[in-house]
Amino acid sequence: MRMVTLREARLHVLCVALAATLRPCHADLTEVAMRDSERLKLEPQHQLAEAWSSVVPEFPSENIHVLPSIAHAIGVIRDLETGGSDVQVLVAGSLHLVGGVIEVAGLNNVALSSGTR
């Protein structure tokens, strides 16, 4: 296995830790810390995208996605998978975000297994 740095990544997806957009999810996976008007603007995510572009200007801007929910982000990843790309995903953020990704992507069995038996 080879470690990939953020600079080597081919795609960056920035989203709100909001899972319940494309399918029903548990109530604890719904972001309540932000007002709907703030969430729709995605201001912090756009600021992060701009910061990334300024730090790594050679990174293609069309490969930076600012999306309104975890479900939208998983949709982008699934589209890459169906296109035949080898997809590896690093989720960095709060436990709320990581838990939302596990739930929306249907990775409960994988995430909760010990890996050794």
ROVEX-522039 format. One record per atom (N, C-alpha, C): residue number from 1; residue in one letter; chain; atom name; x, z, y. Coordinates in pm, whole numbers. Example, Ala and Ser with C-alpha at 12.3 -4.5 7.8 and 13.67 -1.06 7.14 Angstrom:
  tivo  zator  vexvo  setor    east      up   north
     1      A      A      N    1319     780    -569
     1      A      A     CA    1230     780    -450
     1      A      A      C    1320     780    -330
     2      S      A      N    1285     708    -225
     2      S      A     CA    1367     714    -106
     2      S      A      C    1290     787       3
//
This chain:
  tivo  zator  vexvo  setor    east      up   north
     1      M      A      N      85       0    -117
     1      M      A     CA       0       0       0
     1      M      A      C      90       0     124
     2      R      A      N      50     -75     224
     2      R      A     CA     126     -84     347
     2      R      A      C      43     -29     462
     3      M      A      N     105      51     545
     3      M      A     CA      37     105     663
     3      M      A      C      29      -3     769
     4      V      A      N     -82     -11     836
     4      V      A     CA    -101    -107     944
     4      V      A      C    -113     -31    1074
     5      T      A      N     -37     -71    1173
     5      T      A     CA     -46      -5    1303
     5      T      A      C    -160     -66    1383
     6      L      A      N    -203       4    1486
     6      L      A     CA    -308     -51    1571
     6      L      A      C    -267    -185    1631
     7      R      A      N    -141    -201    1661
     7      R      A     CA     -93    -328    1717
     7      R      A      C    -103    -442    1616
     8      E      A      N     -94    -411    1486
     8      E      A     CA    -102    -514    1383
     8      E      A      C    -246    -549    1346
     9      A      A      N    -339    -468    1383
     9      A      A     CA    -479    -491    1348
     9      A      A      C    -526    -623    1409
    10      R      A      N    -618    -687    1340
    10      R      A     CA    -670    -815    1389
    10      R      A      C    -800    -802    1466
    11      L      A      N    -863    -686    1456
    11      L      A     CA    -994    -668    1518
    11      L      A      C   -1009    -522    1558
    12      H      A      N   -1062    -498    1675
    12      H      A     CA   -1094    -363    1719
    12      H      A      C   -1242    -357    1753
    13      V      A      N   -1310    -258    1698
    13      V      A     CA   -1453    -240    1724
    13      V      A      C   -1471    -103    1786
    14      L      A      N   -1532     -99    1903
    14      L      A     CA   -1560      26    1972
    14      L      A      C   -1711      42    1977
    15      C      A      N   -1760     157    1931
    15      C      A     CA   -1905     175    1932
    15      C      A      C   -1941     321    1958
    16      V      A      N   -2066     342    1989
    16      V      A     CA   -2122     475    2007
    16      V      A      C   -2151     532    1868
    17      A      A      N   -2137     662    1852
    17      A      A     CA   -2167     726    1724
    17      A      A      C   -2318     736    1706
    18      L      A      N   -2382     622    1699
    18      L      A     CA   -2526     613    1682
    18      L      A      C   -2553     530    1558
    19      A      A      N   -2611     591    1458
    19      A      A     CA   -2630     521    1331
    19      A      A      C   -2767     455    1320
    20      A      A      N   -2869     514    1378
    20      A      A     CA   -3007     474    1350
    20      A      A      C   -3054     357    1435
    21      T      A      N   -2987     245    1425
    21      T      A     CA   -3029     129    1501
    21      T      A      C   -3085      18    1411
    22      L      A      N   -3013     -17    1306
    22      L      A     CA   -3057    -126    1222
    22      L      A      C   -3135     -80    1099
    23      R      A      N   -3126      47    1066
    23      R      A     CA   -3201      99     952
    23      R      A      C   -3223     248     974
    24      P      A      N   -3326     305     915
    24      P      A     CA   -3351     448     933
    24      P      A      C   -3237     531     875
    25      C      A      N   -3199     635     947
    25      C      A     CA   -3093     724     902
    25      C      A      C   -3137     867     924
    26      H      A      N   -3055     959     874
    26      H      A     CA   -3083    1100     893
    26      H      A      C   -3084    1134    1042
    27      A      A      N   -3166    1230    1078
    27      A      A     CA   -3175    1271    1218
    27      A      A      C   -3042    1322    1272
    28      D      A      N   -2959    1381    1186
    28      D      A     CA   -2832    1434    1234
    28      D      A      C   -2729    1325    1262
    29      L      A      N   -2763    1199    1233
    29      L      A     CA   -2674    1089    1264
    29      L      A      C   -2718    1014    1390
    30      T      A      N   -2808    1074    1466
    30      T      A     CA   -2854    1013    1589
    30      T      A      C   -2787    1082    1707
    31      E      A      N   -2722    1004    1790
    31      E      A     CA   -2649    1056    1906
    31      E      A      C   -2748    1108    2009
    32      V      A      N   -2733    1234    2049
    32      V      A     CA   -2821    1291    2149
    32      V      A      C   -2744    1341    2271
    33      A      A      N   -2612    1330    2268
    33      A      A     CA   -2530    1381    2379
    33      A      A      C   -2536    1291    2501
    34      M      A      N   -2581    1168    2484
    34      M      A     CA   -2588    1074    2596
    34      M      A      C   -2732    1034    2620
    35      R      A      N   -2763    1009    2747
    35      R      A     CA   -2895     954    2779
    35      R      A      C   -2900     809    2734
    36      D      A      N   -3021     758    2707
    36      D      A     CA   -3036     620    2663
    36      D      A      C   -2974     523    2764
    37      S      A      N   -2990     550    2893
    37      S      A     CA   -2937     460    2995
    37      S      A      C   -2784     455    2988
    38      E      A      N   -2718     569    2961
    38      E      A     CA   -2572     571    2947
    38      E      A      C   -2529     499    2820
    39      R      A      N   -2603     520    2714
    39      R      A     CA   -2569     459    2586
    39      R      A      C   -2577     308    2594
    40      L      A      N   -2676     256    2666
    40      L      A     CA   -2693     112    2676
    40      L      A      C   -2581      46    2756
    41      K      A      N   -2524     117    2851
    41      K      A     CA   -2415      62    2932
    41      K      A      C   -2284      56    2854
    42      L      A      N   -2265     147    2759
    42      L      A     CA   -2143     155    2679
    42      L      A      C   -2018     162    2767
    43      E      A      N   -2030     235    2877
    43      E      A     CA   -1921     242    2974
    43      E      A      C   -1790     293    2915
    44      P      A      N   -1789     406    2842
    44      P      A     CA   -1661     453    2786
    44      P      A      C   -1599     352    2689
    45      Q      A      N   -1683     284    2611
    45      Q      A     CA   -1632     186    2516
    45      Q      A      C   -1571      66    2588
    46      H      A      N   -1635      23    2697
    46      H      A     CA   -1579     -87    2776
    46      H      A      C   -1447     -45    2841
    47      Q      A      N   -1440      79    2886
    47      Q      A     CA   -1316     129    2945
    47      Q      A      C   -1204     133    2840
    48      L      A      N   -1236     175    2719
    48      L      A     CA   -1136     175    2611
    48      L      A      C   -1091      32    2579
    49      A      A      N   -1183     -60    2577
    49      A      A     CA   -1147    -200    2551
    49      A      A      C   -1053    -253    2659
    50      E      A      N   -1083    -222    2785
    50      E      A     CA    -996    -264    2895
    50      E      A      C    -858    -199    2885
    51      A      A      N    -856     -70    2850
    51      A      A     CA    -729       0    2835
    51      A      A      C    -646     -63    2723
    52      W      A      N    -711     -94    2610
    52      W      A     CA    -639    -157    2500
    52      W      A      C    -582    -292    2545
    53      S      A      N    -661    -370    2616
    53      S      A     CA    -615    -501    2663
    53      S      A      C    -496    -488    2758
    54      S      A      N    -494    -383    2838
    54      S      A     CA    -382    -366    2930
    54      S      A      C    -256    -315    2859
    55      V      A      N    -274    -236    2753
    55      V      A     CA    -159    -183    2678
    55      V      A      C    -101    -292    2586
    56      V      A      N    -188    -372    2526
    56      V      A     CA    -145    -478    2433
    56      V      A      C    -206    -610    2481
    57      P      A      N    -151    -667    2588
    57      P      A     CA    -212    -788    2647
    57      P      A      C    -212    -909    2554
    58      E      A      N    -123    -911    2454
    58      E      A     CA    -120   -1025    2362
    58      E      A      C    -231   -1020    2258
    59      F      A      N    -302    -905    2249
    59      F      A     CA    -412    -893    2152
    59      F      A      C    -529    -977    2201
    60      P      A      N    -582   -1066    2116
    60      P      A     CA    -691   -1156    2160
    60      P      A      C    -817   -1079    2202
    61      S      A      N    -861   -1102    2322
    61      S      A     CA    -979   -1031    2373
    61      S      A      C   -1104   -1062    2291
    62      E      A      N   -1111   -1179    2227
    62      E      A     CA   -1228   -1212    2146
    62      E      A      C   -1233   -1130    2017
    63      N      A      N   -1125   -1058    1987
    63      N      A     CA   -1123    -971    1870
    63      N      A      C   -1150    -825    1903
    64      I      A      N   -1190    -799    2026
    64      I      A     CA   -1229    -665    2068
    64      I      A      C   -1381    -666    2086
    65      H      A      N   -1448    -585    2008
    65      H      A     CA   -1595    -582    2012
    65      H      A      C   -1643    -446    2062
    66      V      A      N   -1726    -447    2163
    66      V      A     CA   -1793    -326    2211
    66      V      A      C   -1938    -337    2166
    67      L      A      N   -1980    -244    2081
    67      L      A     CA   -2111    -254    2017
    67      L      A      C   -2192    -127    2039
    68      P      A      N   -2325    -139    2035
    68      P      A     CA   -2412     -25    2069
    68      P      A      C   -2433      76    1958
    69      S      A      N   -2387      47    1835
    69      S      A     CA   -2413     143    1728
    69      S      A      C   -2318     122    1611
    70      I      A      N   -2313     221    1525
    70      I      A     CA   -2237     212    1401
    70      I      A      C   -2291      98    1316
    71      A      A      N   -2423      86    1310
    71      A      A     CA   -2484     -19    1229
    71      A      A      C   -2440    -158    1276
    72      H      A      N   -2431    -178    1406
    72      H      A     CA   -2382    -306    1456
    72      H      A      C   -2237    -329    1416
    73      A      A      N   -2155    -223    1424
    73      A      A     CA   -2015    -234    1386
    73      A      A      C   -2001    -267    1238
    74      I      A      N   -2079    -202    1153
    74      I      A     CA   -2076    -231    1009
    74      I      A      C   -2119    -376     985
    75      G      A      N   -2214    -424    1064
    75      G      A     CA   -2258    -563    1053
    75      G      A      C   -2144    -661    1080
    76      V      A      N   -2063    -633    1181
    76      V      A     CA   -1947    -718    1212
    76      V      A      C   -1849    -717    1095
    77      I      A      N   -1823    -599    1040
    77      I      A     CA   -1731    -588     927
    77      I      A      C   -1786    -662     805
    78      R      A      N   -1914    -646     777
    78      R      A     CA   -1976    -716     663
    78      R      A      C   -1967    -868     680
    79      D      A      N   -1984    -916     803
    79      D      A     CA   -1970   -1060     829
    79      D      A      C   -1829   -1108     797
    80      L      A      N   -1729   -1028     830
    80      L      A     CA   -1591   -1064     797
    80      L      A      C   -1571   -1069     646
    81      E      A      N   -1630    -973     576
    81      E      A     CA   -1618    -968     429
    81      E      A      C   -1679   -1093     366
    82      T      A      N   -1797   -1132     414
    82      T      A     CA   -1863   -1249     355
    82      T      A      C   -1790   -1378     391
    83      G      A      N   -1709   -1374     496
    83      G      A     CA   -1627   -1489     532
    83      G      A      C   -1504   -1503     446
    84      G      A      N   -1485   -1413     352
    84      G      A     CA   -1373   -1421     260
    84      G      A      C   -1248   -1348     307
    85      S      A      N   -1254   -1280     419
    85      S      A     CA   -1137   -1207     468
    85      S      A      C   -1118   -1078     390
    86      D      A      N    -991   -1040     372
    86      D      A     CA    -959    -909     315
    86      D      A      C    -973    -809     429
    87      V      A      N   -1067    -718     417
    87      V      A     CA   -1100    -627     527
    87      V      A      C   -1059    -485     492
    88      Q      A      N    -978    -426     578
    88      Q      A     CA    -944    -285     569
    88      Q      A      C    -991    -222     699
    89      V      A      N   -1054    -106     690
    89      V      A     CA   -1113     -43     808
    89      V      A      C   -1056      97     825
    90      L      A      N   -1017     128     946
    90      L      A     CA    -976     263     983
    90      L      A      C   -1080     313    1082
    91      V      A      N   -1144     424    1049
    91      V      A     CA   -1242     483    1140
    91      V      A      C   -1177     604    1203
    92      A      A      N   -1167     603    1334
    92      A      A     CA   -1105     714    1407
    92      A      A      C   -1204     765    1510
    93      G      A      N   -1228     892    1509
    93      G      A     CA   -1321     950    1605
    93      G      A      C   -1372    1083    1552
    94      S      A      N   -1487    1118    1598
    94      S      A     CA   -1546    1246    1561
    94      S      A      C   -1597    1243    1417
    95      L      A      N   -1622    1361    1363
    95      L      A     CA   -1686    1369    1231
    95      L      A      C   -1824    1305    1234
    96      H      A      N   -1888    1312    1350
    96      H      A     CA   -2019    1248    1368
    96      H      A      C   -2006    1097    1346
    97      L      A      N   -1903    1038    1404
    97      L      A     CA   -1880     894    1388
    97      L      A      C   -1842     861    1244
    98      V      A      N   -1747     934    1187
    98      V      A     CA   -1703     907    1050
    98      V      A      C   -1818     924     952
    99      G      A      N   -1895    1032     967
    99      G      A     CA   -2011    1054     880
    99      G      A      C   -2114     943     894
   100      G      A      N   -2134     896    1016
   100      G      A     CA   -2227     786    1038
   100      G      A      C   -2182     658     969
   101      V      A      N   -2053     630     974
   101      V      A     CA   -1999     511     907
   101      V      A      C   -2018     523     757
   102      I      A      N   -1989     640     702
   102      I      A     CA   -2006     661     557
   102      I      A      C   -2152     637     519
   103      E      A      N   -2245     689     596
   103      E      A     CA   -2388     675     566
   103      E      A      C   -2434     531     580
   104      V      A      N   -2406     470     694
   104      V      A     CA   -2458     335     720
   104      V      A      C   -2395     232     627
   105      A      A      N   -2267     248     595
   105      A      A     CA   -2200     153     507
   105      A      A      C   -2229     178     360
   106      G      A      N   -2301     286     330
   106      G      A     CA   -2335     317     192
   106      G      A      C   -2215     359     109
   107      L      A      N   -2126     435     170
   107      L      A     CA   -2003     476     104
   107      L      A      C   -2006     622      56
   108      N      A      N   -2124     680      43
   108      N      A     CA   -2134     821       4
   108      N      A      C   -2060     850    -127
   109      N      A      N   -2080     767    -228
   109      N      A     CA   -2015     792    -357
   109      N      A      C   -1864     783    -348
   110      V      A      N   -1814     688    -272
   110      V      A     CA   -1670     670    -257
   110      V      A      C   -1612     784    -175
   111      A      A      N   -1677     817     -64
   111      A      A     CA   -1625     919      27
   111      A      A      C   -1626    1058     -35
   112      L      A      N   -1721    1084    -123
   112      L      A     CA   -1734    1217    -180
   112      L      A      C   -1663    1234    -312
   113      S      A      N   -1604    1126    -365
   113      S      A     CA   -1532    1139    -492
   113      S      A      C   -1392    1191    -465
   114      S      A      N   -1338    1262    -561
   114      S      A     CA   -1205    1320    -545
   114      S      A      C   -1095    1217    -564
   115      G      A      N   -1126    1105    -625
   115      G      A     CA   -1026    1002    -648
   115      G      A      C    -948    1023    -776
   116      T      A      N    -952    1144    -830
   116      T      A     CA    -884    1171    -957
   116      T      A      C    -980    1246   -1048
   117      R      A      N    -977    1214   -1171
   117      R      A     CA   -1065    1283   -1266
   117      R      A      C    -992    1308   -1393
//
